[in-house]
Amino acid sequence: MQRFTELYRALDETNATSAKVRAMTEYFAAVPAEDAAWAVYFLTGRRLRRLAAPGELRQWTLKLTGMPEWLLEETYASVGDLAETLSLLLDNVLPPPPRAHGALHVWVEQRLQTLRGRDADYRRDTLHHWWAELPTESRFVLNKMLTGAFRVGVSRRLVVRALAQASGVEPARLAHRLMGQWQPDAQFFRHLVDHEDHGEDASRPYPFFLASPLAEGPEVLGPRQDWLAEWKWDGVRGQLLRRDGHCFIWSRGEELMEGRFPEIEAAASTLPEGTVLDGEILAWQDQRPLPFNVLQQRINRLKPSARMQQKAPVIFLAYDLLEQACVDLRRQPLSERRQRLHQLLDRRCDAIQLSRPLAEDSWQTLSEQRERALSMGTEGLMLKRLESPYRVGRARGDWWKWKVAPRTIDAVLLYAQPGHGRRSNLFTDYTFGIRDGEGLVPIAKAYSGLDNSEIERLDRWIRRHTTERFGPVRAVEAMQVFELAFEGIAPSPRHKSGIALRFPRITRWRQDLAPRDADSLDDVRALLEQIRSAG
């Protein structure tokens, strides 16, 4: 636990990529496989199943410290991180021991996981004992494991780089072995860094290849004939696997979506053995995509009813073939993979279909086609070099997303609350509203789009113009107008406005506008109807 705490501190104290990779490399080379496996687990964003709710941790801390609840909440609002808040408050009543005893895997396997299924009193008393046993920094890391908010500024790509430097195994192989489901134990870690290939789990997907945004015109990419162009579909990116007589559907977030799309699984059962498709899961009807909010009705339903399947029909629209007849095709050029994919899916018309390329033969005509994206229910175009292999992660140069300009509205700032981590002392999370008669109704939350100087200036304004407080949330005078961009719009009974915006973000602080100049609910409803009519 002490070594992992030191690693966490080293990662948290620097923004330098090389320093982060060096710290992880040294850690993986020094610790036993049992600890290294759990470190990989946490650093790649995986979480333990919840062992204690945040409310319970608050109450157990209050019992141990004897402090009033309002003081804990005020401290949390200032610090911005629950695990850190609790650790600091406990310093006032618990003298720190000299070191954190016990290996990381012992703490997780023989301590933390023994809390599962136990009653609240047992978990409280046990945790009080552990808190007293650990110094401040290790107590903080323990709290991070409990709350599941284990963000420390490293991406999976950096973890892979560190593992590659520590083991000498090529990054692509490591990235593949980290996909899918695995148990963080010594056997897993030894297999992870083994130079020999002993065969992969049949359910394991490949690492996804991600496109980069194209900021300039496509002419900078060279001749049009060197590129495949297709619509950029707005669904759930996924891989569809047919191996060992079973079908597996994986999201880009590495969630196995078993049972959620039975019509796709049924269609996949007719694919040849050893097939892996990359594509998009879409709500689909009459040969065109339905709004994303229709697909949302299916995403979290583990066993959708026949009625739900009729209400929100889905397909898997395939645009790449990664494996055929159990042979990995990722090193083959895209032109070869697409030819094989076309032969495989060309005659299909069920829940697995082919994403067909656009035929426009010049950048100019393709640009004109791109202007139809929103009416087609897509986000723009994807441009892929025909000679490109299927890479890992966001490798720039071969795949580009050429999105259309997003739609925008002007909205009024209503509420603000502090951010997390290094921004925990600044108000960076905002709620915006639009005019509805004489009042304002919330329409969206946004967390990005302002630069540091604008955030600091707005933070000072929020503190001077707060009208009410609701825990960490502050209501402010309805004076500031912002332009919000978004990717999609749909009716939503769950929102006060009756409308949901997809991926809202701030594009401009409209200090030239007054609240009366902001858009109204009628304006946004008219925009929604316009989009429906265009479709």
C-alpha positions as CSV (number, residue, x, y, z in Angstrom):
1,M,0.0,0.0,0.0
2,Q,2.9,2.4,0.8
3,R,4.4,1.9,-2.7
4,F,1.1,2.5,-4.4
5,T,0.5,5.6,-2.3
6,E,3.9,6.9,-3.4
7,L,3.0,6.2,-7.0
8,Y,-0.3,8.0,-6.7
9,R,1.4,11.0,-5.1
10,A,4.0,11.1,-7.9
11,L,1.4,11.0,-10.6
12,D,-0.8,13.6,-8.9
13,E,2.1,16.1,-8.4
14,T,3.2,16.4,-12.1
15,N,1.6,17.3,-15.4
16,A,4.6,16.1,-17.3
17,T,3.8,13.0,-19.4
18,S,7.4,11.7,-19.3
19,A,7.4,11.9,-15.5
20,K,4.1,10.0,-15.2
21,V,5.4,7.3,-17.5
22,R,8.7,7.0,-15.6
23,A,6.9,6.7,-12.2
24,M,4.6,4.0,-13.5
25,T,7.5,2.1,-15.2
26,E,9.6,2.1,-12.0
27,Y,6.6,0.9,-10.0
28,F,5.7,-2.0,-12.4
29,A,9.3,-3.1,-12.5
30,A,9.7,-3.1,-8.7
31,V,6.5,-4.6,-7.2
32,P,5.2,-8.2,-7.3
33,A,2.8,-9.2,-10.0
34,E,-0.1,-9.3,-7.5
35,D,0.3,-5.6,-6.7
36,A,1.1,-4.6,-10.3
37,A,-2.2,-6.2,-11.5
38,W,-4.3,-4.2,-9.1
39,A,-2.4,-1.0,-10.0
40,V,-3.2,-1.6,-13.7
41,Y,-6.8,-2.2,-12.7
42,F,-7.2,1.2,-11.0
43,L,-5.0,3.2,-13.3
44,T,-6.9,2.1,-16.4
45,G,-10.2,3.4,-14.9
46,R,-11.7,0.2,-13.5
47,R,-13.5,0.3,-10.2
48,L,-14.4,-2.0,-7.4
49,R,-18.1,-2.6,-6.9
50,R,-19.4,-0.1,-4.4
51,L,-18.5,-1.1,-0.9
52,A,-19.8,2.0,0.9
53,A,-22.1,4.8,-0.3
54,P,-20.8,8.4,-0.2
55,G,-23.5,9.2,2.4
56,E,-22.4,6.4,4.6
57,L,-18.8,7.6,4.4
58,R,-19.9,11.1,5.4
59,Q,-21.9,9.8,8.4
60,W,-19.1,7.5,9.6
61,T,-16.6,10.4,9.4
62,L,-19.0,12.6,11.4
63,K,-19.3,9.9,14.1
64,L,-15.6,9.6,14.4
65,T,-14.8,13.3,14.4
66,G,-17.8,14.6,16.2
67,M,-18.1,17.6,13.9
68,P,-21.4,19.0,12.6
69,E,-22.7,18.0,9.2
70,W,-22.8,21.5,7.9
71,L,-19.0,21.9,8.5
72,L,-18.3,18.7,6.6
73,E,-20.4,19.9,3.6
74,E,-18.7,23.3,3.6
75,T,-15.3,21.7,3.7
76,Y,-16.3,19.3,0.9
77,A,-17.5,22.3,-1.2
78,S,-14.1,24.0,-0.7
79,V,-12.0,20.9,-1.3
80,G,-14.1,19.4,-4.1
81,D,-13.1,15.8,-3.6
82,L,-14.9,13.6,-1.1
83,A,-12.0,11.1,-0.5
84,E,-9.6,14.0,0.1
85,T,-12.1,15.8,2.3
86,L,-12.7,12.8,4.6
87,S,-9.0,12.1,4.8
88,L,-8.1,15.6,5.9
89,L,-10.9,15.8,8.4
90,L,-9.8,12.6,10.0
91,D,-6.3,14.1,10.6
92,N,-7.8,16.1,13.4
93,V,-8.7,13.0,15.4
94,L,-6.4,10.3,14.2
95,P,-2.6,10.5,14.8
96,P,-0.8,9.3,11.7
97,P,1.1,6.0,11.8
98,P,4.6,6.1,10.4
99,R,3.9,3.8,7.3
100,A,1.1,2.1,5.5
101,H,1.6,-1.6,6.1
102,G,0.4,-4.4,3.9
103,A,0.7,-4.9,0.1
104,L,-1.8,-3.4,-2.3
105,H,-3.3,-6.8,-3.3
106,V,-3.7,-7.7,0.4
107,W,-5.6,-4.5,1.1
108,V,-7.9,-5.1,-1.8
109,E,-8.5,-8.8,-1.7
110,Q,-8.2,-9.6,2.0
111,R,-9.6,-6.4,3.4
112,L,-11.7,-4.2,1.1
113,Q,-13.5,-7.0,-0.6
114,T,-14.5,-8.6,2.7
115,L,-16.8,-5.7,3.3
116,R,-19.1,-6.8,0.5
117,G,-22.4,-8.0,1.9
118,R,-21.7,-7.0,5.5
119,D,-24.1,-4.8,7.4
120,A,-23.5,-1.1,7.9
121,D,-22.3,-1.3,11.5
122,Y,-19.6,-3.9,10.6
123,R,-18.4,-1.8,7.7
124,R,-18.3,1.4,9.7
125,D,-16.4,-0.2,12.6
126,T,-13.9,-1.9,10.2
127,L,-13.3,1.2,8.3
128,H,-12.8,3.3,11.5
129,H,-10.0,0.8,12.4
130,W,-8.4,1.0,8.9
131,W,-8.5,4.8,8.9
132,A,-6.7,4.8,12.3
133,E,-4.1,2.3,10.9
134,L,-3.1,4.4,7.8
135,P,-1.2,7.7,7.5
136,T,-3.0,10.6,5.7
137,E,-1.9,9.9,2.1
138,S,-2.6,6.2,2.3
139,R,-6.0,6.9,3.9
140,F,-6.8,9.2,1.0
141,V,-5.9,6.4,-1.5
142,L,-8.1,4.0,0.4
143,N,-11.0,6.4,0.3
144,K,-10.4,6.8,-3.5
145,M,-10.8,3.0,-3.9
146,L,-14.0,3.1,-1.8
147,T,-15.6,6.0,-3.7
148,G,-14.5,4.7,-7.1
149,A,-13.3,8.2,-8.2
150,F,-9.8,7.1,-8.9
151,R,-8.8,9.9,-11.4
152,V,-5.1,10.7,-11.3
153,G,-4.4,12.2,-14.7
154,V,-3.2,9.2,-16.6
155,S,-4.8,7.7,-19.6
156,R,-4.8,4.0,-20.6
157,R,-2.3,5.0,-23.4
158,L,0.2,6.2,-20.8
159,V,-0.3,3.0,-18.7
160,V,0.4,1.0,-21.8
161,R,3.6,3.0,-22.5
162,A,4.8,2.4,-19.0
163,L,4.1,-1.3,-19.2
164,A,5.9,-1.5,-22.5
165,Q,8.9,0.2,-21.1
166,A,8.9,-2.1,-18.0
167,S,8.4,-5.3,-19.9
168,G,9.6,-4.9,-23.5
169,V,6.3,-6.1,-24.9
170,E,5.0,-4.1,-27.9
171,P,2.3,-1.6,-26.9
172,A,-0.3,-2.9,-29.4
173,R,-0.2,-6.4,-27.8
174,L,-0.5,-4.9,-24.3
175,A,-3.4,-2.7,-25.4
176,H,-5.2,-5.8,-26.8
177,R,-4.6,-7.8,-23.7
178,L,-6.1,-5.0,-21.5
179,M,-9.4,-5.1,-23.4
180,G,-12.5,-6.9,-22.2
181,Q,-13.0,-8.7,-18.9
182,W,-10.0,-9.9,-16.8
183,Q,-9.3,-10.6,-13.2
184,P,-6.5,-8.5,-11.6
185,D,-4.3,-11.2,-10.2
186,A,-0.7,-12.4,-10.6
187,Q,-1.5,-14.8,-13.4
188,F,-3.2,-12.0,-15.4
189,F,-0.2,-9.7,-15.0
190,R,2.3,-12.3,-15.9
191,H,0.3,-13.1,-19.0
192,L,0.0,-9.4,-19.8
193,V,3.7,-8.8,-19.9
194,D,4.6,-12.2,-21.4
195,H,6.5,-12.0,-24.7
196,E,4.9,-15.2,-25.9
197,D,1.4,-15.3,-27.3
198,H,-0.6,-18.0,-25.6
199,G,-3.9,-17.2,-27.3
200,E,-6.5,-14.6,-26.3
201,D,-9.8,-14.9,-24.6
202,A,-12.5,-15.5,-27.3
203,S,-14.7,-12.7,-25.9
204,R,-11.9,-10.1,-25.9
205,P,-12.4,-7.3,-28.4
206,Y,-9.6,-5.3,-30.1
207,P,-8.5,-1.8,-29.0
208,F,-10.6,0.7,-30.9
209,F,-9.0,3.0,-33.6
210,L,-10.3,6.6,-33.0
211,A,-10.5,9.4,-35.5
212,S,-9.1,12.9,-35.0
213,P,-11.1,16.1,-35.8
214,L,-10.3,17.7,-39.1
215,A,-9.9,21.4,-38.5
216,E,-9.1,22.4,-42.1
217,G,-10.6,21.6,-45.5
218,P,-10.1,18.1,-46.8
219,E,-7.9,19.3,-49.6
220,V,-5.0,19.2,-47.2
221,L,-5.3,15.4,-47.2
222,G,-4.3,15.0,-50.8
223,P,-6.1,13.3,-53.7
224,R,-9.8,12.4,-53.1
225,Q,-9.3,8.9,-54.6
226,D,-6.9,8.0,-51.7
227,W,-9.7,8.3,-49.2
228,L,-12.9,6.5,-48.2
229,A,-15.7,8.8,-47.1
230,E,-18.8,7.7,-45.2
231,W,-21.3,9.3,-42.9
232,K,-20.3,9.9,-39.3
233,W,-23.1,8.0,-37.5
234,D,-24.4,9.2,-34.1
235,G,-24.8,6.0,-32.2
236,V,-22.9,3.7,-29.8
237,R,-19.5,2.6,-31.2
238,G,-19.1,-1.1,-30.8
239,Q,-17.4,-4.3,-31.9
240,L,-19.4,-7.4,-32.8
241,L,-17.6,-10.7,-32.2
242,R,-18.6,-14.2,-33.4
243,R,-16.1,-16.6,-31.8
244,D,-16.3,-20.1,-30.4
245,G,-20.0,-20.4,-31.2
246,H,-20.9,-17.3,-29.2
247,C,-21.7,-13.6,-30.0
248,F,-20.2,-10.7,-28.0
249,I,-21.1,-7.0,-28.3
250,W,-18.6,-4.6,-26.8
251,S,-19.0,-0.8,-26.5
252,R,-16.1,1.5,-27.0
253,G,-16.1,1.9,-23.2
254,E,-15.4,-1.8,-22.8
255,E,-18.8,-2.7,-21.6
256,L,-20.1,-6.1,-22.6
257,M,-23.6,-5.4,-23.7
258,E,-24.9,-9.0,-23.4
259,G,-28.6,-9.4,-23.8
260,R,-29.4,-5.7,-24.6
261,F,-29.7,-6.1,-28.4
262,P,-31.1,-9.5,-29.0
263,E,-31.9,-8.8,-32.6
264,I,-28.3,-8.0,-33.3
265,E,-27.1,-11.1,-31.4
266,A,-29.6,-13.3,-33.4
267,A,-28.2,-11.8,-36.7
268,A,-24.6,-12.3,-35.5
269,S,-25.3,-16.1,-35.0
270,T,-25.3,-16.4,-38.8
271,L,-21.9,-14.8,-39.3
272,P,-19.0,-17.1,-40.1
273,E,-16.9,-18.3,-37.1
274,G,-14.0,-16.0,-36.2
275,T,-15.6,-12.7,-37.4
276,V,-15.1,-9.4,-35.7
277,L,-16.9,-6.3,-37.0
278,D,-16.3,-2.6,-36.0
279,G,-19.3,-0.3,-36.4
280,E,-22.1,1.6,-34.8
281,I,-25.2,0.5,-32.9
282,L,-28.1,2.8,-34.1
283,A,-31.8,3.1,-33.6
284,W,-32.9,2.5,-37.1
285,Q,-36.1,2.6,-39.1
286,D,-37.0,3.0,-42.8
287,Q,-33.3,2.9,-43.8
288,R,-32.3,5.9,-41.7
289,P,-31.2,6.5,-38.1
290,L,-33.6,7.6,-35.4
291,P,-32.7,10.3,-32.9
292,F,-30.1,9.2,-30.3
293,N,-32.7,9.5,-27.4
294,V,-34.5,6.6,-29.0
295,L,-31.4,4.5,-28.7
296,Q,-31.0,5.6,-25.1
297,Q,-34.1,3.7,-24.3
298,R,-32.3,0.5,-25.2
299,I,-28.8,1.1,-23.8
300,N,-29.5,0.3,-20.2
301,R,-32.2,-2.4,-20.6
302,L,-30.6,-5.7,-20.0
303,K,-33.6,-7.7,-21.5
304,P,-35.7,-5.5,-23.7
305,S,-39.3,-6.6,-24.2
306,A,-40.7,-7.3,-27.7
307,R,-42.7,-4.1,-27.4
308,M,-39.5,-2.1,-26.6
309,Q,-37.8,-3.7,-29.6
310,Q,-40.6,-2.6,-31.9
311,K,-40.6,0.9,-30.3
312,A,-36.9,1.3,-30.6
313,P,-35.5,-1.0,-33.3
314,V,-31.7,-1.2,-33.6
315,I,-29.1,-2.4,-36.1
316,F,-25.4,-2.8,-36.1
317,L,-24.0,-0.8,-39.0
318,A,-20.6,-2.2,-39.8
319,Y,-17.8,-0.2,-41.3
320,D,-14.7,-2.3,-40.7
321,L,-13.7,-6.0,-40.6
322,L,-11.0,-6.7,-38.0
323,E,-11.0,-10.5,-38.0
324,Q,-12.1,-13.1,-40.6
325,A,-11.9,-16.8,-40.2
326,C,-10.0,-16.2,-36.9
327,V,-7.3,-14.2,-38.7
328,D,-6.4,-10.8,-37.4
329,L,-6.8,-8.4,-40.4
330,R,-5.8,-5.1,-38.7
331,R,-2.5,-4.8,-40.5
332,Q,-4.2,-5.2,-43.8
333,P,-5.0,-1.9,-45.6
334,L,-8.5,-0.5,-45.2
335,S,-9.2,-1.1,-48.9
336,E,-8.6,-4.8,-48.4
337,R,-10.7,-4.9,-45.2
338,R,-13.6,-3.1,-46.8
339,Q,-13.6,-5.3,-49.8
340,R,-13.9,-8.4,-47.6
341,L,-16.6,-6.6,-45.5
342,H,-18.6,-5.8,-48.6
343,Q,-18.4,-9.5,-49.7
344,L,-19.5,-10.5,-46.2
345,L,-22.5,-8.1,-45.7
346,D,-23.5,-6.9,-49.1
347,R,-26.7,-9.0,-49.3
348,R,-27.7,-8.6,-45.7
349,C,-30.8,-6.7,-44.8
350,D,-31.3,-7.7,-41.2
351,A,-30.0,-6.3,-38.0
352,I,-26.4,-6.2,-39.3
353,Q,-25.9,-4.0,-42.3
354,L,-23.0,-2.4,-44.2
355,S,-22.1,1.3,-43.8
356,R,-21.8,2.2,-47.5
357,P,-19.2,4.7,-48.7
358,L,-20.1,8.0,-50.4
359,A,-19.4,8.0,-54.1
360,E,-18.7,11.8,-54.7
361,D,-15.5,11.9,-56.6
362,S,-14.2,15.3,-55.6
363,W,-13.7,17.2,-52.3
364,Q,-16.1,19.9,-53.6
365,T,-19.0,17.5,-54.3
366,L,-18.2,15.7,-51.0
367,S,-18.4,19.0,-49.2
368,E,-21.8,19.7,-50.7
369,Q,-22.9,16.3,-49.6
370,R,-21.7,17.0,-46.1
371,E,-24.1,19.9,-45.8
372,R,-26.9,17.3,-45.7
373,A,-25.5,15.6,-42.6
374,L,-27.9,16.9,-40.1
375,S,-31.0,16.2,-42.2
376,M,-29.6,12.6,-42.6
377,G,-29.4,12.2,-38.9
378,T,-25.6,12.1,-38.9
379,E,-22.8,14.4,-37.4
380,G,-20.8,14.9,-40.6
381,L,-18.4,12.7,-42.5
382,M,-15.6,10.2,-41.7
383,L,-12.5,10.3,-44.0
384,K,-10.3,7.2,-43.9
385,R,-7.1,6.6,-45.8
386,L,-7.6,3.6,-48.0
387,E,-4.1,2.3,-47.3
388,S,-4.4,2.7,-43.5
389,P,-4.1,-0.3,-41.1
390,Y,-6.4,-0.4,-38.1
391,R,-4.4,1.3,-35.4
392,V,-4.8,1.6,-31.7
393,G,-6.3,4.7,-30.0
394,R,-6.2,8.2,-31.5
395,A,-3.3,7.8,-33.9
396,R,-3.4,11.0,-36.1
397,G,-3.1,11.0,-39.9
398,D,-5.3,8.1,-41.2
399,W,-8.8,8.6,-39.8
400,W,-10.5,12.0,-39.6
401,K,-13.9,13.1,-38.5
402,W,-15.2,16.1,-40.5
403,K,-18.1,17.2,-38.6
404,V,-20.6,19.9,-39.6
405,A,-20.9,23.0,-37.5
406,P,-23.1,22.3,-34.4
407,R,-26.3,24.0,-33.8
408,T,-26.3,26.7,-31.1
409,I,-28.6,28.6,-28.7
410,D,-28.1,31.5,-26.4
411,A,-28.9,30.7,-22.8
412,V,-28.7,32.3,-19.4
413,L,-26.5,31.1,-16.5
414,L,-28.7,30.0,-13.6
415,Y,-26.6,27.8,-11.3
416,A,-22.9,27.0,-10.7
417,Q,-21.0,24.5,-8.6
418,P,-17.3,23.8,-8.1
419,G,-15.4,21.4,-10.3
420,H,-13.1,18.6,-9.2
421,G,-9.4,18.0,-8.6
422,R,-7.4,21.1,-9.4
423,R,-10.5,23.1,-10.1
424,S,-12.3,22.2,-6.9
425,N,-11.9,25.8,-5.6
426,L,-13.5,27.3,-8.8
427,F,-17.0,27.3,-10.1
428,T,-16.7,25.4,-13.4
429,D,-19.9,23.4,-13.7
430,Y,-22.8,25.4,-15.0
431,T,-26.6,25.1,-15.5
432,F,-28.2,27.3,-18.2
433,G,-31.8,28.3,-18.9
434,I,-33.9,29.7,-21.7
435,R,-36.8,32.1,-21.6
436,D,-40.3,30.6,-20.9
437,G,-42.8,33.4,-20.6
438,E,-41.7,35.8,-18.0
439,G,-39.3,33.3,-16.4
440,L,-36.4,31.0,-17.2
441,V,-36.5,27.2,-17.4
442,P,-33.3,25.0,-17.3
443,I,-32.2,23.6,-20.6
444,A,-28.7,22.2,-20.2
445,K,-25.6,21.7,-18.1
446,A,-22.2,22.4,-19.5
447,Y,-18.6,22.0,-18.1
448,S,-16.3,23.0,-21.0
449,G,-15.6,25.7,-23.4
450,L,-14.2,28.6,-21.4
451,D,-10.5,29.3,-21.1
452,N,-8.7,29.6,-17.7
453,S,-9.0,33.4,-17.6
454,E,-12.7,33.3,-18.4
455,I,-13.3,30.7,-15.7
456,E,-11.5,32.8,-13.1
457,R,-13.4,35.9,-14.1
458,L,-16.7,34.1,-14.1
459,D,-15.9,32.5,-10.7
460,R,-15.4,36.0,-9.2
461,W,-18.6,37.2,-10.7
462,I,-20.5,34.1,-9.4
463,R,-19.3,34.7,-5.8
464,R,-20.4,38.4,-5.9
465,H,-23.8,37.6,-7.5
466,T,-25.0,34.5,-5.6
467,T,-28.7,34.7,-4.6
468,E,-29.1,31.2,-2.9
469,R,-27.1,28.2,-1.8
470,F,-28.0,24.6,-2.1
471,G,-25.0,22.7,-0.6
472,P,-22.2,23.2,-3.1
473,V,-24.6,24.7,-5.7
474,R,-25.1,28.4,-6.0
475,A,-28.0,30.1,-7.7
476,V,-26.9,33.4,-9.4
477,E,-28.5,36.5,-10.7
478,A,-29.9,35.8,-14.2
479,M,-27.6,38.3,-16.0
480,Q,-24.9,36.3,-18.0
481,V,-25.7,34.9,-21.4
482,F,-23.6,32.2,-23.1
483,E,-23.8,30.6,-26.5
484,L,-24.1,26.8,-26.2
485,A,-23.3,24.4,-29.0
486,F,-24.9,20.9,-29.1
487,E,-24.9,17.8,-31.4
488,G,-28.5,16.8,-31.1
489,I,-31.9,17.8,-29.8
490,A,-34.9,15.6,-28.8
491,P,-38.0,15.7,-26.7
492,S,-37.5,14.6,-23.1
493,P,-40.1,14.3,-20.3
494,R,-37.3,14.0,-17.8
495,H,-36.2,17.6,-18.3
496,K,-38.1,20.6,-17.0
497,S,-38.0,22.2,-20.5
498,G,-39.3,19.0,-22.1
499,I,-36.2,19.0,-24.3
500,A,-32.8,17.4,-24.0
501,L,-29.6,18.6,-25.8
502,R,-26.9,16.2,-26.7
503,F,-23.3,17.1,-25.8
504,P,-23.9,20.7,-24.9
505,R,-20.8,22.9,-24.4
506,I,-20.0,26.6,-24.1
507,T,-18.7,28.3,-27.3
508,R,-18.9,32.0,-26.3
509,W,-19.6,34.2,-23.4
510,R,-22.1,36.6,-24.9
511,Q,-21.4,39.7,-23.0
512,D,-23.0,41.7,-25.8
513,L,-26.4,40.2,-25.0
514,A,-28.9,40.7,-22.2
515,P,-31.0,37.9,-20.7
516,R,-34.0,39.2,-22.8
517,D,-32.0,38.5,-25.9
518,A,-31.5,34.8,-25.0
519,D,-33.5,32.1,-26.9
520,S,-36.9,31.1,-25.7
521,L,-38.5,27.7,-25.2
522,D,-40.6,28.4,-28.3
523,D,-37.5,29.1,-30.3
524,V,-36.0,25.7,-29.3
525,R,-39.3,23.9,-29.9
526,A,-39.4,25.5,-33.4
527,L,-35.8,24.3,-34.0
528,L,-36.8,20.8,-33.0
529,E,-39.7,20.8,-35.4
530,Q,-37.5,22.2,-38.2
531,I,-35.1,19.3,-37.7
532,R,-38.0,16.8,-37.7
533,S,-39.4,18.3,-40.9
534,A,-36.0,18.2,-42.6
535,G,-35.6,14.5,-41.7
